[in-house]
Amino acid sequence: MHLKAFGYGRFLVVAAVIFIGLVVTLICVGFDEPAYDDRALLPVSTRAVALAPHKNAFYFYQQAQGKIQALGDNTRQRLKDMVAGKVAWDAQFAAQLLKQNHSALALFEQGQHLPHFQLPKAKARQGAGEAPYPMSLYKFQILIDLKRLQIELLKRQGKEQQSLQEIFGLMKIAQQLRENDFGNDLLTLAVRKRVQDQALDELVSLLQSSKLPSAVLKDTISRLEGARDNTAHLVETLKLDYQQSVPNQAVDSAMQGLRESSGNSKAAGVFYFFLPNQTKRIVAQYYEQLIINLEAPYWRPSQATIQPVAWWNVWMPNLLGRVTLDVSLPRYGDLPRSTLHVPNTRISLIQTWIALKCYKAEHGQWPNALSALTPRYLPTVPIDTLTGEPIQYDLQGGTIYSAAKQAHESQLTMRFKPGH
């Protein structure tokens, strides 16, 4: 009755004015929060001065990629399968392919002997799918496979010590990638882990049937220590990754564009559907949780997560910011922790396995317990960082292994022949 007396027309006008006022208020004022204090995520180290090309292994690897020859799709697949042991060994094919790629491998080896690998500053992507660095990861893997082919050929020719040196040359590449301090991020870390895994595969393959003297084997145990990663390095890598994260750059770019279009540096870009401070705070807290998880023991599983935008909540505050996170924030999950602990545990297993071989060579039998390997072959019984317990030793079954081996069975189990 009262509404009818007031008049429907005037009611709709008042309602429209109130609605428009709310929209204008939301757009112009917004509900953003204060800027988040992310000083804890500032990297300790500063970016190094760019190296001259002749001192930077990156440029030698880049040039080597341009020298790759005779690698069509069929040859590439055959190479890949041969180094993985999926097809029969063909010495003629290996020798011919290595000869055709002699120039590429020569440049690659020049890069291996340099102390530093440094990524140049990333250029802006010009098109969809374009790599930010002028080096192809696909061709880089081809060069690694050619080196593995060379290692296998040397091993089959009976040149075991030379083959061993080439294996440590691959590990040197992994170390270069780890110590890169100019463009270090988790992409580089993932490539490093892959190179190191392949080098360790070659080392295990060589040692299974080698007749290397005990002195060389003991030296190999010591040299493997240099292949380990550490928590402090990975924390620094995560901080560098945060500083150049795509969501942060996207928010800053959007803010700059809105400021330029509106001329108001305070209100521009701050409205209900886009809250830049909140968006950047979510990114910062995600990386903080990754670091907390990395520093915690591996056997206490926890993952950093971001709540996805649900279709029924499209009117949620900061919708555009959260969509940006959904699209561009990398979901690393357990990658940082597994990148640290799985390779380190594998190195401990290989060191223990080599020590067992040395013990067997000198005593004619396997030890009853791993404690017998200390201190002559190992300074201490290695601890499995995946579980916090010592490496497991099954004398009857002929295995040493990690109790967490289920997820990485092939990498975290080493076998020997009991009774021989």
C-alpha atoms as one frame of an Amber mdcrd trajectory, in Angstrom:
protein
   0.000   0.000   0.000   2.786   2.377   0.998   4.820   1.377  -2.087   1.819
   2.063  -4.309   1.363   5.458  -2.682   5.038   6.279  -3.154   4.811   5.297
  -6.795   6.536   2.423  -8.598   8.311   4.784 -10.959   9.897   6.835  -8.207
  10.822   3.621  -6.352  12.650   2.272  -9.382  14.471   5.589  -9.866  15.610
   5.623  -6.226  16.661   1.961  -6.432  18.605   2.659  -9.618  20.355   5.651
  -8.016  21.312   3.551  -4.974  22.602   0.716  -7.185  24.647   3.081  -9.363
  26.000   4.741  -6.206  27.102   1.368  -4.832  28.768   0.419  -8.132  30.573
   3.784  -8.326  31.655   3.419  -4.701  32.985  -0.086  -5.333  34.826   0.980
  -8.480  36.288   4.187  -7.081  36.924   3.181  -3.478  37.063  -0.613  -3.360
  37.869  -2.815  -0.384  41.560  -3.535  -0.882  43.761  -4.305   2.097  47.066
  -2.676   3.112  50.156  -3.766   1.177  51.551  -7.065   2.465  55.003  -7.037
   4.060  56.973  -9.479   1.897  60.467  -8.504   3.040  61.029 -12.071   4.251
  60.888 -13.132   0.586  63.701 -10.840  -0.553  66.642 -12.903  -1.833  69.814
 -12.745   0.236  72.057 -12.597  -2.809  71.947  -9.900  -5.445  72.047 -10.550
  -9.153  75.596 -10.999 -10.358  77.231  -8.838 -12.999  76.627 -10.335 -16.429
  79.495 -12.540 -17.578  81.250 -11.981 -20.878  80.127 -14.596 -23.453  83.540
 -16.314 -23.571  83.316 -16.900 -19.781  79.713 -18.073 -19.768  78.910 -21.747
 -20.443  75.393 -20.730 -21.572  76.678 -19.274 -24.837  78.734 -22.379 -25.653
  75.689 -24.601 -25.090  73.643 -22.214 -27.225  76.192 -22.384 -30.082  76.414
 -26.175 -29.753  72.671 -26.409 -30.399  73.152 -24.715 -33.750  75.748 -27.328
 -34.762  73.560 -30.412 -34.220  73.544 -32.513 -37.417  71.665 -35.475 -38.927
  68.931 -35.659 -36.310  65.594 -36.134 -38.016  62.638 -37.434 -36.036  63.512
 -41.119 -36.550  67.175 -40.673 -35.642  66.241 -38.566 -32.620  63.878 -41.240
 -31.352  66.452 -43.970 -31.926  69.059 -41.987 -30.015  66.642 -41.394 -27.156
  65.670 -45.079 -26.981  69.282 -46.291 -27.217  70.567 -44.207 -24.289  67.524
 -45.329 -22.284  68.295 -48.990 -23.069  65.003 -49.556 -24.877  66.592 -50.745
 -28.143  69.642 -52.883 -28.881  73.035 -51.207 -28.891  74.351 -50.341 -32.362
  78.034 -49.375 -32.257  78.096 -48.280 -35.906  75.101 -45.987 -35.480  76.635
 -44.507 -32.307  80.051 -43.896 -33.862  78.581 -42.313 -37.000  76.221 -40.024
 -35.074  78.989 -38.870 -32.745  81.273 -38.178 -35.716  78.568 -36.117 -37.461
  78.085 -34.074 -34.272  81.746 -33.652 -33.407  81.588 -29.839 -33.695  78.491
 -29.616 -31.493  80.058 -31.818 -28.824  83.331 -29.852 -28.937  81.464 -26.611
 -28.133  79.415 -28.410 -25.501  82.594 -29.674 -23.806  84.109 -26.184 -23.860
  81.095 -25.008 -21.893  81.471 -27.895 -19.434  84.990 -26.767 -18.519  83.906
 -23.222 -17.624  83.171 -22.505 -13.960  79.969 -20.529 -14.540  76.633 -20.860
 -16.346  74.566 -17.690 -16.344  71.207 -17.166 -18.015  70.875 -13.793 -19.734
  68.068 -11.562 -18.583  64.786 -12.864 -19.920  63.468 -10.977 -22.927  59.798
 -10.148 -23.307  57.847 -12.856 -25.114  56.852 -11.694 -28.586  54.320 -14.412
 -29.281  52.465 -17.292 -27.699  54.729 -20.160 -26.755  57.979 -18.282 -27.425
  60.730 -19.151 -24.968  62.056 -16.288 -22.828  65.648 -17.484 -23.326  67.358
 -18.036 -26.702  68.174 -21.664 -25.883  66.007 -24.684 -26.667  65.497 -27.152
 -23.829  64.637 -29.763 -26.484  68.015 -29.339 -28.220  69.788 -29.141 -24.870
  68.417 -32.613 -24.095  69.679 -33.841 -27.489  73.187 -32.703 -26.524  72.860
 -34.518 -23.189  71.755 -37.684 -25.030  74.750 -37.414 -27.392  77.044 -37.208
 -24.351  75.331 -40.266 -22.875  75.856 -42.082 -26.166  79.544 -41.176 -25.986
  79.731 -42.442 -22.381  78.174 -45.779 -23.365  80.534 -46.154 -26.329  83.579
 -45.521 -24.117  82.308 -48.045 -21.585  81.835 -50.711 -24.257  85.326 -50.000
 -25.554  86.711 -50.785 -22.096  87.647 -47.148 -21.376  85.945 -47.124 -17.978
  87.894 -44.332 -16.314  87.369 -42.056 -19.326  83.684 -42.934 -19.239  83.613
 -42.059 -15.532  85.169 -38.657 -16.231  82.501 -37.939 -18.859  79.814 -38.845
 -16.316  81.226 -36.331 -13.856  81.254 -33.871 -16.756  77.460 -34.225 -16.907
  77.292 -33.692 -13.162  79.352 -30.545 -13.671  76.574 -29.214 -15.927  74.038
 -29.896 -13.174  76.294 -28.033 -10.741  76.586 -25.087 -13.155  72.790 -24.867
 -13.343  72.515 -25.057  -9.558  74.982 -22.240  -8.984  73.558 -19.967 -11.692
  72.862 -16.761  -9.757  71.599 -14.432 -12.480  68.334 -15.986 -13.635  67.835
 -18.861 -11.227  64.286 -20.137 -10.974  62.475 -23.421 -10.543  62.506 -24.078
 -14.305  66.321 -24.091 -14.181  66.110 -26.280 -11.092  63.914 -28.850 -12.845
  66.343 -29.005 -15.800  69.244 -29.440 -13.380  67.490 -32.307 -11.625  66.874
 -34.066 -14.941  70.523 -33.747 -16.021  71.727 -35.016 -12.643  69.304 -37.962
 -12.700  70.608 -38.992 -16.126  74.234 -38.655 -14.974  73.499 -40.841 -11.953
  71.794 -43.392 -14.231  74.993 -43.587 -16.300  77.132 -43.906 -13.162  75.073
 -46.821 -11.843  75.165 -48.505 -15.262  78.968 -48.154 -15.399  79.608 -49.391
 -11.853  77.368 -52.458 -12.165  79.910 -54.249 -14.356  83.073 -52.166 -14.007
  86.457 -53.313 -12.791  87.532 -49.930 -11.511  90.112 -50.086  -8.695  89.062
 -49.395  -5.098  90.960 -46.095  -5.039  88.863 -44.802  -7.941  85.654 -46.020
  -6.295  86.529 -44.298  -3.003  87.276 -41.108  -4.911  83.873 -41.424  -6.605
  82.188 -41.534  -3.173  83.902 -38.260  -2.252  83.113 -36.555  -5.557  79.426
 -37.418  -5.235  79.213 -35.167  -2.165  79.575 -32.169  -4.472  76.418 -33.190
  -6.330  74.171 -32.653  -3.306  71.777 -29.751  -3.013  70.871 -27.996   0.233
  67.844 -26.321   1.767  69.392 -22.838   1.886  70.036 -22.884  -1.867  66.487
 -23.975  -2.677  65.004 -21.353  -0.351  67.002 -18.730  -2.224  65.746 -20.164
  -5.525  62.132 -19.891  -4.343  62.688 -16.264  -3.317  64.142 -15.432  -6.722
  61.224 -17.233  -8.353  58.790 -15.163  -6.279  60.477 -11.910  -7.297  59.946
 -12.693 -10.984  56.632 -14.533 -10.627  54.116 -13.944 -13.422  51.194 -12.987
 -11.087  53.237 -10.193  -9.472  54.261  -8.863 -12.860  50.680  -9.126 -14.137
  49.325  -7.163 -11.160  51.998  -4.456 -11.504  51.352  -4.182 -15.245  47.581
  -3.898 -14.725  48.045  -1.248 -12.041  50.334   0.784 -14.271  47.857   0.632
 -17.155  44.946   1.694 -14.968  46.934   4.579 -13.482  47.836   5.834 -16.939
  44.231   5.623 -18.129  42.638   7.186 -15.029  45.304   9.620 -13.910  44.508
   8.755 -10.289  47.375   6.848  -8.700  45.443   6.136  -5.497  42.105   4.887
  -6.777  43.208   3.428 -10.111  42.880  -0.325 -10.281  41.340  -0.611  -6.826
  37.787  -1.862  -7.136  35.638  -4.751  -6.024  36.653  -7.225  -8.737  40.381
  -6.426  -8.680  42.258  -5.915  -5.406  45.985  -5.758  -6.212  47.276  -5.789
  -2.635  45.186  -8.824  -1.788  46.309 -10.575  -4.972  49.986  -9.993  -4.250
  49.506 -11.054  -0.621  48.073 -14.409  -1.773  51.126 -14.941  -4.009  53.520
 -14.020  -1.180  51.814 -16.334   1.307  51.879 -19.170  -1.246  55.665 -18.858
  -1.584  56.072 -18.501   2.179  54.230 -21.799   2.612  56.455 -23.447  -0.032
  59.503 -22.352   1.983  57.987 -23.557   5.284  57.294 -26.948   3.702  60.805
 -27.101   2.261  62.420 -26.434   5.648  60.212 -28.986   7.424  61.172 -32.690
   7.499  60.090 -34.484   4.338  58.080 -37.091   6.244  55.662 -34.390   7.427
  53.705 -33.913   4.191  52.117 -30.543   3.562  51.490 -28.659   0.347  51.001
 -25.010  -0.485  47.644 -24.533  -2.212  45.559 -21.768  -3.747  41.772 -22.058
  -3.610  40.451 -22.076  -7.205  37.637 -19.809  -8.355  34.324 -21.688  -8.363
  31.699 -21.050 -11.044  29.001 -20.366  -8.448  31.059 -17.613  -6.813  31.660
 -15.294  -9.737  30.596 -12.309  -7.615  33.341 -12.947  -5.077  35.574 -10.006
  -4.148  38.789  -9.741  -6.182  37.456 -12.035  -8.902  39.881 -10.734 -11.557
  42.837 -11.072  -9.213  41.939 -14.655  -8.344  41.383 -15.567 -11.992  44.867
 -14.163 -12.685  46.244 -16.477 -10.000  44.320 -19.452 -11.394  45.807 -18.877
 -14.836  49.371 -17.782 -14.086  50.455 -18.954 -10.632  52.581 -22.115 -10.982
  51.353 -25.073  -8.963  54.658 -26.432  -7.713  53.074 -28.773  -5.188  55.788
 -31.053  -3.809  58.392 -30.189  -6.481  60.761 -28.094  -4.314  60.894 -30.711
  -1.532  61.221 -33.715  -3.827  63.853 -31.877  -5.901  65.940 -31.594  -2.739
  65.374 -34.847  -0.875  64.918 -37.504  -3.574  68.242 -36.808  -5.401  70.123
 -36.439  -2.088  68.779 -39.771  -0.839  69.668 -41.373  -4.166  73.235 -40.066
  -3.859  73.451 -41.554  -0.349  72.247 -44.898  -1.711  74.819 -44.881  -4.522
  77.616 -43.946  -2.095  76.577 -46.791   0.216  76.367 -49.195  -2.721  79.904
 -48.254  -3.871  81.182 -48.643  -0.295  79.631 -52.115  -0.176  81.466 -53.040
  -3.388  84.755 -51.815  -1.905  84.145 -53.796   1.303  83.333 -56.938  -0.698
  86.483 -56.532  -2.816  88.688 -56.295   0.279  86.963 -58.823   2.574  85.491
 -61.314   0.135  81.993 -61.023   1.600  79.246 -58.488   2.244  79.109 -56.868
   5.698  76.456 -57.932   8.200  75.487 -54.307   8.807  76.155 -50.947   7.195
  77.980 -49.813  10.347  80.882 -52.004   9.184  81.470 -49.514   6.345  82.460
 -46.728   8.760  84.855 -45.038   8.963  87.019 -46.733   6.319  84.600 -46.363
   3.396  82.019 -43.888   4.680  82.405 -41.271   7.455  78.981 -42.210   8.886
  76.056 -44.433   7.959  74.009 -42.240   5.572  70.651 -40.914   6.780  67.656
 -41.127   4.467  66.349 -37.544   4.406  62.995 -38.772   3.084  62.274 -40.656
   6.316  64.832 -39.400   8.845  66.051 -42.973   9.326  69.267 -44.730   8.235
  69.457 -46.285   4.768  67.820 -49.729   4.859  70.042 -52.778   4.253  68.661
 -56.219   3.334  71.588 -58.625   3.151  69.449 -61.663   2.343  67.483 -59.902
  -0.376  70.534 -58.140  -1.782  69.170 -54.585  -1.620  69.755 -51.241   0.017
  66.827 -48.880  -0.188  64.854 -45.968   1.185  61.778 -46.770   3.250  60.015
 -44.127   1.120  60.847 -45.955  -2.116  57.247 -46.581  -3.239  56.965 -43.280
  -5.114  60.437 -43.575  -6.683  61.055 -47.335  -6.764  63.696 -47.420  -9.509
  65.745 -44.550  -8.082  65.611 -45.423  -4.396  66.555 -49.103  -4.551  70.068
 -50.417  -5.232  70.747 -54.123  -5.753  73.730 -56.417  -5.253  74.187 -60.182
  -5.452  73.954 -61.744  -1.987  76.288 -64.654  -1.377  78.646 -63.694  -4.232
